[in-house]
Amino acid sequence: MPNLIRMPQLKDYDDYFEFVSDTKVAKARNAYSANTLRRLAQDENLRVKATVALNPNTPPDVLRELSTEMSMGVRRGVASNLSTPSDVLSHLAKHHYTLVRLDVAENLNTPTRSLVHLTADKDERVRVAAEARVAMFSPETLSELVDLTLCELGVLLDAPRAHRADIIRAFIGE
C-alpha cells in the first residue's frame, strides 16, 4: 500500500487559505534555493514575505527589495537577517519604526557608523542595544572608525565601556 499524505479536513475557504499560507510559510522558512526564495518574496501574503526576509539563504538583492515593503514585519525580518547588505542595514537604522531600528542595532553585521548613530536614538531600548555593541568594539574597529592618535585611542580604551559610545560620537562629530 502506498504511503499517502493525509490532507487536513478543510471546512471552508478560510481554512483552505490558512492551510496554503502555512504551507508557503514553512517552505519559505526551509528554502535553500535562491529561485524559490525570489518567487516566495513576490507572494501577496505578508507572513510569507516576512519569513523569506528572515531566511539566511535569501539573496541580498531580494533582501534589498523586501526592505522597501510597507509591512513592519517584513522590514524587521530584513533588519534581523545576518545576510542583509550593510547599505540596507544603514538605511533601516534610520527607519521610523523603533522595532526595526532595534533589530538593526542587534544585527551583528550592522556597519559601525550606523551603530554609533543608533547610540543616540530617541528610544532607550535601541540606545542600550547599540551601546552594548559599541562597547565591545575592538581597538582595530575603533581606529578604523575614527582617525585617532595613539594617545586618543588609549584614552578611549581606558574609558569605561559604558561611555565609549559618547566618546566616539564626540570624535566623529555625531
N, CA, C and O of each residue as an XYZ file, in Angstrom:
696
protein
N       0.843     -1.181      0.000
C       0.000      0.000      0.000
C       0.889      1.245      0.000
O       1.815      1.342      0.805
N       0.616      2.192     -0.891
C       1.449      3.398     -0.968
C       1.291      4.259      0.286
O       0.245      4.255      0.936
N       2.346      4.989      0.603
C       2.348      5.898      1.756
C       1.741      7.225      1.302
O       2.390      7.991      0.590
N       0.535      7.492      1.698
C      -0.169      8.692      1.281
C      -0.129      9.741      2.385
O      -0.216      9.421      3.571
N       0.002     10.989      1.976
C      -0.060     12.093      2.930
C      -1.510     12.473      3.084
O      -2.208     12.739      2.105
N      -1.958     12.494      4.332
C      -3.359     12.862      4.577
C      -3.510     14.368      4.533
O      -2.789     15.096      5.215
N      -4.434     14.818      3.743
C      -4.756     16.235      3.682
C      -5.671     16.562      4.853
O      -6.549     15.769      5.193
N      -5.475     17.716      5.469
C      -6.371     18.091      6.563
C      -7.779     18.333      6.027
O      -7.970     18.685      4.863
N      -8.735     18.139      6.888
C     -10.126     18.411      6.506
C     -10.340     19.915      6.520
O     -10.188     20.565      7.555
N     -10.688     20.454      5.378
C     -10.880     21.887      5.248
C     -12.365     22.170      5.128
O     -13.029     21.705      4.202
N     -12.874     22.937      6.077
C     -14.320     23.172      6.151
C     -14.794     24.268      5.199
O     -15.905     24.191      4.676
N     -13.977     25.272      4.972
C     -14.410     26.374      4.112
C     -13.192     27.025      3.471
O     -12.063     26.572      3.658
N     -13.429     28.080      2.721
C     -12.346     28.749      2.016
C     -11.321     29.346      2.966
O     -10.128     29.344      2.661
N     -11.764     29.861      4.125
C     -10.814     30.424      5.080
C      -9.827     29.364      5.537
O      -8.629     29.632      5.628
N     -10.315     28.166      5.825
C      -9.421     27.075      6.214
C      -8.442     26.751      5.090
O      -7.260     26.507      5.332
N      -8.948     26.752      3.865
C      -8.102     26.447      2.712
C      -6.984     27.484      2.594
O      -5.819     27.119      2.431
N      -7.325     28.773      2.673
C      -6.316     29.816      2.526
C      -5.317     29.803      3.677
O      -4.134     30.082      3.477
N      -5.782     29.484      4.870
C      -4.867     29.372      6.006
C      -3.912     28.209      5.809
O      -2.725     28.322      6.115
N      -4.418     27.086      5.300
C      -3.578     25.918      5.037
C      -2.516     26.249      3.989
O      -1.346     25.908      4.159
N      -2.926     26.914      2.904
C      -1.990     27.287      1.840
C      -0.940     28.253      2.385
O       0.245     28.119      2.077
N      -1.367     29.219      3.187
C      -0.457     30.191      3.769
C       0.572     29.501      4.666
O       1.769     29.771      4.563
N       0.104     28.613      5.545
C       1.010     27.892      6.437
C       2.007     27.058      5.651
O       3.168     26.952      6.046
N       1.581     26.473      4.562
C       2.457     25.665      3.720
C       3.538     26.543      3.087
O       4.708     26.162      3.049
N       3.150     27.703      2.598
C       4.125     28.617      1.985
C       5.100     29.170      3.028
O       6.287     29.333      2.746
N       4.604     29.453      4.217
C       5.476     29.945      5.286
C       6.516     28.879      5.624
O       7.697     29.191      5.781
N       6.091     27.644      5.735
C       7.022     26.550      6.023
C       8.046     26.413      4.895
O       9.228     26.182      5.149
N       7.595     26.554      3.671
C       8.502     26.463      2.527
C       9.509     27.614      2.569
O      10.697     27.404      2.323
N       9.048     28.817      2.876
C       9.935     29.978      2.948
C      10.958     29.826      4.070
O      12.107     30.245      3.930
N      10.543     29.232      5.172
C      11.430     29.044      6.324
C      12.559     28.071      5.995
O      13.688     28.242      6.456
N      12.250     27.051      5.198
C      13.203     25.974      4.957
C      13.863     26.017      3.590
O      14.642     25.124      3.259
N      13.574     27.021      2.796
C      14.097     27.088      1.431
C      15.592     27.380      1.414
O      16.101     28.180      2.198
N      16.280     26.705      0.494
C      17.704     26.958      0.266
C      17.930     27.568     -1.111
O      18.943     28.228     -1.344
N      17.007     27.353     -2.004
C      17.147     27.791     -3.382
C      16.849     29.281     -3.523
O      15.821     29.772     -3.055
N      17.769     29.990     -4.176
C      17.570     31.418     -4.412
C      16.329     31.657     -5.264
O      15.591     32.616     -5.037
N      16.101     30.785     -6.243
C      14.928     30.947     -7.112
C      13.632     30.765     -6.336
O      12.671     31.506     -6.546
N      13.601     29.791     -5.448
C      12.410     29.572     -4.622
C      12.155     30.781     -3.734
O      11.019     31.239     -3.617
N      13.197     31.295     -3.114
C      13.059     32.458     -2.230
C      12.644     33.702     -3.013
O      11.857     34.510     -2.520
N      13.162     33.860     -4.216
C      12.749     35.001     -5.062
C      11.259     34.918     -5.376
O      10.540     35.916     -5.317
N      10.806     33.700     -5.713
C       9.391     33.512     -6.045
C       8.517     33.775     -4.826
O       7.499     34.460     -4.929
N       8.905     33.240     -3.681
C       8.110     33.424     -2.459
C       8.120     34.881     -1.989
O       7.161     35.331     -1.363
N       9.181     35.615     -2.280
C       9.241     37.033     -1.898
C       8.206     37.857     -2.650
O       7.861     38.959     -2.223
N       7.711     37.333     -3.761
C       6.686     38.031     -4.546
C       5.270     37.681     -4.093
O       4.299     38.231     -4.613
N       5.149     36.771     -3.129
C       3.830     36.343     -2.660
C       3.088     37.529     -2.048
O       3.702     38.426     -1.470
N       1.778     37.523     -2.182
C       0.989     38.634     -1.617
C       0.835     38.527     -0.104
O       0.512     39.515      0.557
N       1.061     37.344      0.447
C       0.899     37.115      1.875
C       2.114     37.677      2.631
O       3.250     37.275      2.376
N       1.866     38.601      3.556
C       2.957     39.244      4.292
C       3.683     38.291      5.228
O       4.871     38.475      5.495
N       2.988     37.271      5.733
C       3.667     36.270      6.578
C       4.718     35.514      5.771
O       5.797     35.204      6.276
N       4.398     35.224      4.528
C       5.347     34.532      3.652
C       6.541     35.445      3.384
O       7.688     35.006      3.473
N       6.281     36.706      3.058
C       7.365     37.655      2.785
C       8.254     37.851      4.012
O       9.479     37.899      3.895
N       7.635     37.963      5.185
C       8.416     38.155      6.415
C       9.300     36.943      6.689
O      10.425     37.085      7.168
N       8.794     35.760      6.385
C       9.586     34.541      6.592
C      10.737     34.476      5.601
O      11.837     34.058      5.961
N      10.502     34.879      4.365
C      11.584     34.956      3.374
C      12.639     35.946      3.868
O      13.836     35.681      3.757
N      12.204     37.078      4.409
C      13.129     38.102      4.896
C      14.014     37.574      6.029
O      15.150     38.023      6.183
N      13.514     36.644      6.808
C      14.287     36.073      7.916
C      15.221     34.937      7.487
O      16.164     34.607      8.207
N      14.969     34.348      6.338
C      15.738     33.186      5.894
C      17.173     33.604      5.556
O      17.370     34.482      4.716
N      18.176     32.992      6.193
C      19.572     33.380      5.934
C      20.041     33.065      4.517
O      21.087     33.559      4.093
N      19.291     32.257      3.782
C      19.661     31.920      2.409
C      19.086     32.889      1.380
O      19.345     32.751      0.184
N      18.314     33.862      1.836
C      17.708     34.819      0.910
C      18.807     35.678      0.282
O      19.639     36.242      0.993
N      18.810     35.778     -1.036
C      19.850     36.562     -1.723
C      19.780     38.051     -1.351
O      18.702     38.573     -1.070
N      20.922     38.721     -1.352
C      20.974     40.142     -0.985
C      20.036     41.026     -1.811
O      19.442     41.958     -1.267
N      19.891     40.757     -3.101
C      19.017     41.601     -3.913
C      17.560     41.461     -3.507
O      16.791     42.416     -3.611
N      17.175     40.278     -3.045
C      15.803     40.056     -2.576
C      15.597     40.770     -1.246
O      14.550     41.377     -1.021
N      16.596     40.700     -0.360
C      16.510     41.412      0.917
C      16.418     42.918      0.688
O      15.667     43.610      1.375
N      17.176     43.416     -0.270
C      17.130     44.848     -0.598
C      15.714     45.229     -1.038
O      15.178     46.255     -0.620
N      15.122     44.394     -1.881
C      13.759     44.660     -2.360
C      12.747     44.581     -1.215
O      11.860     45.428     -1.107
N      12.880     43.565     -0.366
C      11.944     43.403      0.748
C      12.060     44.544      1.765
O      11.103     44.833      2.482
N      13.218     45.187      1.829
C      13.396     46.280      2.800
C      12.533     47.486      2.464
O      12.383     48.387      3.290
N      11.967     47.516      1.270
C      11.109     48.639      0.882
C       9.627     48.328      1.076
O       8.774     49.168      0.790
N       9.321     47.137      1.556
C       7.924     46.760      1.816
C       7.335     47.676      2.886
O       8.043     48.150      3.774
N       6.051     47.911      2.787
C       5.369     48.753      3.773
C       5.201     48.029      5.121
O       5.070     48.680      6.157
N       5.204     46.726      5.111
C       4.970     45.938      6.315
C       6.149     46.022      7.283
O       7.292     45.760      6.907
N       5.860     46.390      8.532
C       6.899     46.434      9.542
C       7.466     45.038      9.787
O       8.668     44.896     10.011
N       6.618     44.002      9.747
C       7.091     42.634      9.964
C       8.111     42.200      8.929
O       9.090     41.531      9.257
N       7.884     42.578      7.686
C       8.830     42.242      6.620
C      10.132     43.008      6.828
O      11.216     42.434      6.718
N      10.031     44.289      7.126
C      11.243     45.091      7.343
C      12.022     44.609      8.567
O      13.253     44.629      8.571
N      11.314     44.183      9.591
C      12.007     43.631     10.769
C      12.751     42.359     10.415
O      13.852     42.116     10.909
N      12.148     41.548      9.557
C      12.840     40.338      9.106
C      14.128     40.676      8.380
O      15.157     40.040      8.607
N      14.077     41.670      7.510
C      15.270     42.104      6.776
C      16.304     42.642      7.761
O      17.486     42.316      7.658
N      15.869     43.460      8.712
C      16.786     44.065      9.690
C      17.458     43.018     10.571
O      18.569     43.239     11.054
N      16.804     41.889     10.783
C      17.344     40.829     11.640
C      18.250     39.860     10.893
O      19.038     39.142     11.510
N      18.144     39.836      9.588
C      18.842     38.822      8.789
C      20.329     39.163      8.689
O      20.691     40.268      8.286
N      21.183     38.213      9.058
C      22.627     38.422      9.006
C      23.152     38.509      7.576
O      24.299     38.904      7.365
N      22.331     38.146      6.594
C      22.736     38.228      5.190
C      22.370     39.558      4.545
O      22.685     39.791      3.378
N      21.715     40.421      5.287
C      21.292     41.709      4.735
C      22.516     42.575      4.426
O      23.405     42.713      5.266
N      22.564     43.159      3.223
C      23.698     44.023      2.865
C      23.830     45.203      3.826
O      22.839     45.708      4.354
N      25.065     45.626      4.039
C      25.328     46.683      5.008
C      24.656     48.004      4.639
O      24.233     48.745      5.527
N      24.550     48.313      3.340
C      23.897     49.568      2.966
C      22.410     49.549      3.304
O      21.830     50.588      3.621
N      21.795     48.379      3.239
C      20.376     48.239      3.598
C      20.219     48.405      5.109
O      19.288     49.065      5.570
N      21.128     47.807      5.875
C      21.074     47.963      7.336
C      21.266     49.434      7.721
O      20.591     49.933      8.622
N      22.174     50.119      7.048
C      22.386     51.545      7.331
C      21.127     52.347      7.052
O      20.779     53.253      7.809
N      20.448     52.016      5.974
C      19.192     52.699      5.644
C      18.115     52.393      6.700
O      17.403     53.293      7.146
N      18.005     51.128      7.089
C      16.989     50.739      8.076
C      17.301     51.292      9.462
O      16.400     51.392     10.294
N      18.542     51.650      9.726
C      18.915     52.244     11.019
C      18.234     53.593     11.229
O      18.175     54.101     12.349
N      17.717     54.174     10.131
C      17.030     55.469     10.208
C      15.518     55.318     10.074
O      14.798     56.301      9.902
N      15.052     54.083     10.154
C      13.624     53.808      9.956
C      12.788     54.429     11.066
O      13.260     54.567     12.195
N      11.551     54.805     10.754
C      10.704     55.449     11.762
C      10.143     54.473     12.794
O       9.734     54.903     13.873
N      10.113     53.171     12.496
C       9.637     52.195     13.484
C      10.771     51.819     14.435
O      11.841     51.387     14.007
N      10.521     51.987     15.708
C      11.515     51.680     16.733
C      11.983     50.238     16.657
O      13.181     49.977     16.761
N      11.059     49.289     16.477
C      11.447     47.882     16.484
C      12.337     47.515     15.304
O      13.157     46.603     15.411
N      12.189     48.206     14.191
C      13.092     47.984     13.053
C      14.493     48.452     13.436
O      15.472     47.747     13.190
N      14.591     49.634     14.035
C      15.900     50.153     14.468
C      16.514     49.255     15.538
O      17.729     49.058     15.557
N      15.688     48.710     16.425
C      16.191     47.803     17.451
C      16.775     46.544     16.809
O      17.836     46.073     17.219
N      16.090     46.004     15.814
C      16.610     44.821     15.116
C      17.930     45.134     14.411
O      18.829     44.294     14.379
N      18.049     46.330     13.850
C      19.304     46.735     13.213
C      20.406     46.820     14.268
O      21.520     46.350     14.036
N      20.110     47.410     15.415
C      21.112     47.544     16.482
C      21.597     46.179     16.964
O      22.749     46.039     17.374
N      20.732     45.185     16.918
C      21.093     43.846     17.395
C      21.728     42.977     16.313
O      22.263     41.911     16.617
N      21.678     43.413     15.061
C      22.239     42.627     13.962
C      23.763     42.727     14.014
O      24.317     43.826     14.027
N      24.430     41.591     14.043
C      25.887     41.556     14.179
C      26.620     42.127     12.969
O      27.818     42.397     13.053
N      25.933     42.315     11.856
C      26.573     42.829     10.648
C      26.252     44.296     10.359
O      26.569     44.809      9.287
N      25.623     44.959     11.320
C      25.325     46.375     11.132
C      26.636     47.161     11.080
O      27.511     46.964     11.923
N      26.775     48.052     10.093
C      28.004     48.837      9.985
C      28.269     49.660     11.249
O      27.350     50.115     11.929
N      29.523     49.824     11.524
C      29.971     50.511     12.729
C      29.370     51.906     12.861
O      28.872     52.267     13.927
N      29.413     52.685     11.795
C      28.885     54.052     11.861
C      27.384     54.065     12.161
O      26.897     54.943     12.872
N      26.667     53.105     11.626
C      25.228     53.032     11.908
C      24.990     52.711     13.377
O      24.076     53.255     13.997
N      25.807     51.832     13.929
C      25.674     51.513     15.358
C      25.940     52.739     16.214
O      25.216     53.010     17.172
N      26.976     53.471     15.864
C      27.290     54.686     16.629
C      26.124     55.660     16.536
O      25.746     56.274     17.533
N      25.558     55.802     15.357
C      24.385     56.674     15.169
C      23.235     56.208     16.073
O      22.546     57.035     16.670
N      23.027     54.901     16.177
C      21.925     54.366     16.981
C      22.145     54.552     18.483
O      21.193     54.457     19.258
N      23.377     54.813     18.904
C      23.609     55.052     20.344
C      22.992     56.367     20.798
O      22.885     56.620     21.998
N      22.587     57.205     19.851
C      21.918     58.467     20.186
C      20.430     58.406     19.837
O      19.777     59.445     19.742
N      19.892     57.214     19.647
C      18.488     57.051     19.259
C      17.560     57.598     20.341
O      17.910     57.640     21.520
N      16.367     58.015     19.912
C      15.392     58.560     20.868
C      14.787     57.483     21.761
O      14.262     57.792     22.831
N      14.853     56.223     21.334
C      14.290     55.133     22.130
C      15.387     54.468     22.959
O      16.446     54.108     22.443
N      15.113     54.315     24.238
C      16.118     53.765     25.152
C      16.526     52.335     24.790
O      17.699     51.981     24.909
N      15.575     51.515     24.353
C      15.908     50.121     24.006
C      16.914     50.067     22.861
O      17.840     49.256     22.869
N      16.722     50.933     21.888
C      17.639     50.985     20.744
C      19.009     51.469     21.209
O      20.034     50.893     20.845
N      19.023     52.531     22.015
C      20.287     53.071     22.534
C      21.062     52.009     23.300
O      22.258     51.820     23.082
N      20.371     51.321     24.195
C      21.033     50.316     25.036
C      21.615     49.192     24.180
O      22.745     48.760     24.406
N      20.844     48.719     23.197
C      21.328     47.644     22.325
C      22.549     48.099     21.531
O      23.529     47.362     21.421
N      22.493     49.307     20.977
C      23.615     49.825     20.191
C      24.834     50.082     21.075
O      25.961     49.775     20.687
N      24.608     50.643     22.258
C      25.727     50.916     23.167
C      26.414     49.627     23.605
O      27.634     49.594     23.764
N      25.638     48.573     23.799
C      26.231     47.285     24.179
C      27.141     46.768     23.073
O      28.203     46.208     23.347
N      26.730     46.955     21.836
C      27.551     46.520     20.695
C      28.800     47.394     20.550
O      29.897     46.886     20.319
N      28.626     48.705     20.688
C      29.758     49.628     20.559
C      30.782     49.375     21.667
O      31.988     49.471     21.436
N      30.307     49.055     22.847
C      31.214     48.802     23.970
C      32.133     47.623     23.705
O      33.189     47.510     24.327
N      31.753     46.756     22.804
C      32.548     45.559     22.511
C      33.484     45.743     21.313
O      34.174     44.799     20.926
N      33.520     46.937     20.720
C      34.396     47.176     19.572
C      35.840     46.899     19.948
O      36.291     47.234     21.043
N      36.541     46.293     19.038
C      37.973     46.046     19.233
C      38.737     47.347     18.969
O      38.201     48.263     18.345
N      39.985     47.432     19.439
C      40.791     48.621     19.139
C      40.932     48.848     17.631
O      40.962     49.995     17.183
N      41.020     47.769     16.844
C      41.147     47.897     15.393
C      39.896     48.552     14.801
O      39.990     49.428     13.941
N      38.724     48.115     15.273
C      37.475     48.694     14.775
C      37.382     50.159     15.151
O      36.955     50.990     14.349
N      37.783     50.473     16.373
C      37.738     51.866     16.823
C      38.671     52.748     16.002
O      38.314     53.867     15.634
N      39.859     52.243     15.718
C      40.806     53.063     14.969
C      40.379     53.218     13.515
O      40.710     54.222     12.884
N      39.648     52.239     12.968
C      39.120     52.372     11.610
C      37.963     53.377     11.575
O      37.771     54.083     10.585
N      37.209     53.428     12.656
C      36.042     54.308     12.705
C      36.443     55.778     12.742
O      35.879     56.615     12.037
N      37.401     56.057     13.557
C      37.851     57.441     13.687
C      39.369     57.468     13.545
O      40.058     56.527     13.939
N      39.860     58.515     13.000
C      41.299     58.670     12.831
C      41.872     59.170     14.151
O      41.978     60.373     14.388
N      42.236     58.226     14.995
C      42.710     58.579     16.328
C      44.226     58.493     16.420
O      44.857     57.648     15.785
N      44.790     59.374     17.214
C      46.198     59.228     17.539
C      46.287     58.094     18.560
O      45.278     57.689     19.138
N      47.480     57.595     18.774
C      47.641     56.519     19.767
C      47.218     56.990     21.151
O      46.655     56.219     21.928
N      47.487     58.257     21.461
C      47.098     58.815     22.757
C      45.577     58.831     22.894
O      45.039     58.433     23.928
N      44.881     59.295     21.841
C      43.417     59.339     21.881
C      42.823     57.938     21.974
O      41.851     57.714     22.695
N      43.420     56.988     21.232
C      42.939     55.608     21.284
C      43.114     55.052     22.700
O      42.255     54.323     23.197
N      44.219     55.396     23.337
C      44.446     54.951     24.711
C      43.402     55.506     25.663
O      42.915     54.793     26.539
N      43.057     56.779     25.493
C      42.025     57.405     26.334
C      40.699     56.677     26.136
O      39.993     56.376     27.100
N      40.373     56.400     24.890
C      39.117     55.728     24.583
C      39.076     54.325     25.177
O      38.059     53.920     25.740
N      40.159     53.589     25.057
C      40.191     52.221     25.578
C      40.201     52.190     27.103
O      39.728     51.231     27.712
N      40.743     53.245     27.720
C      40.757     53.304     29.184
C      39.406     53.731     29.756
O      39.128     53.509     30.935
N      38.586     54.332     28.932
C      37.267     54.791     29.393
C      36.382     53.582     29.687
O      36.514     52.537     29.050
N      35.488     53.731     30.646
C      34.550     52.636     30.899
C      33.775     52.306     29.630
O      33.390     53.206     28.884
N      33.549     51.038     29.384
C      32.858     50.610     28.163
C      31.518     51.319     27.982
O      31.102     51.594     26.857
N      30.854     51.610     29.079
C      29.534     52.240     29.004
C      29.607     53.646     28.406
O      28.603     54.154     27.905
N      30.785     54.279     28.453
C      30.914     55.653     27.950
C      31.564     55.731     26.576
O      31.710     56.820     26.021
N      31.955     54.586     26.022
C      32.639     54.605     24.731
C      31.794     55.230     23.635
O      32.311     55.988     22.815
N      30.513     54.926     23.609
C      29.656     55.453     22.535
C      29.646     56.977     22.556
O      29.708     57.604     21.498
N      29.570     57.584     23.738
C      29.569     59.049     23.843
C      30.880     59.628     23.317
O      30.891     60.634     22.608
N      31.974     58.980     23.675
C      33.282     59.474     23.257
C      33.437     59.336     21.740
O      33.938     60.248     21.083
N      33.015     58.216     21.192
C      33.122     58.003     19.746
C      32.281     59.027     19.002
O      32.734     59.598     18.010
N      31.063     59.265     19.471
C      30.208     60.254     18.810
C      30.878     61.629     18.820
O      30.787     62.374     17.845
N      31.549     61.960     19.920
C      32.230     63.251     20.005
C      33.390     63.314     19.000
O      33.610     64.347     18.368
N      34.131     62.205     18.857
C      35.244     62.181     17.908
C      34.789     62.315     16.462
O      35.443     62.992     15.668
N      33.672     61.677     16.112
C      33.245     61.711     14.711
C      32.231     62.798     14.434
O      31.757     62.937     13.307
N      31.897     63.564     15.448
C      31.028     64.710     15.261
C      29.562     64.380     15.047
O      28.879     65.083     14.301
N      29.064     63.337     15.677
C      27.633     62.990     15.554
C      26.886     63.481     16.762
O      25.673     63.291     16.857
